[in-house]
């Protein structure tokens, strides 16, 4: 488990419209030094173009079987394994991911 943090520097776009990232793994001590603090070992981290990013994930209604806008679940299909939901994830800048959400009335 020595290499658990990714570093992405640059990308290329192929004729098929695919984006290929130049990605490499670094060790936890290297990541701590780049971040300027000790990173939580339980989370997924990446440095994208020099910025520390956190992996944020959520579930959403499956796009293959959900006909209703804003529905919590779809009816189930082979795309989602007949569960009606699919797992989504993306890299978000760590400062944004750690921000507290705005609450109405505060």
C-alpha angles and dihedrals in degrees: 000000000000096000109050106133125074129218118201118192117175133329143224129218119219127214088258090062094252119142115221116195125207096234133173135170124241132190126257094253090053091048092049090052093049092048095046090229140057110279123221106259092208094066135070115247136183137180106221113189088339096309122116111240133188124212109241119190136185142162123250137178110280112261090214099059107020114095098171122084110236094013116154093216140015126223094259131263141174091271093065098030091254093293098110093229135078132204116244129189139174141170113258127184106265094234089057095043092053095048116111114244119251113252124206114252097023 
